[in-house]
Amino acid sequence: MALTVSAVETAIEAIQTGGQNVTLDGMSYSAANLQTLIDLRDKLQLATDRASTRPVFRAVNMSGMGY
């Protein structure tokens, strides 16, 4: 199972709404390490955002000659 932002958010919600433990992709998390799940979610969201955006830079012809 690949980790997804929505799966991690579901795990965070389960702990925040009274669950003491949750297993996600073979790893067990508890209320004590909720911050670890939040950090994981943020990291996955950043990677997802980066993968879905176009490159910021593009090639520029500095010689003044056409390609």
Residue, then its C-alpha position, 0 to 999 in steps of 0.5 A: m500500500a502506498l502512502t497517500v495524503s488522504a490515508v495519513e489524514t484519516a489516521i490523524e483524524a482517527i487519533q484525534t477523535g479518540g483512537q489510541n492507536v492506528t496502523l498505516d502502511g505497516m507502521s503503528y502510530s499512537a496519540a503520543n506520536l501524532q506529530t510524526l503523522i502530521d509531519l508525514r502528511d505535510k511531507l507527502q503533501l509537499a511532494t504531491d504539490r511539487a509533482s503536479t506543478r509545471p517547471v518554474f524555469r524554461a530554456v531561453n535563447m540568449s544568442g538572439m538566433g532562432y532555433 
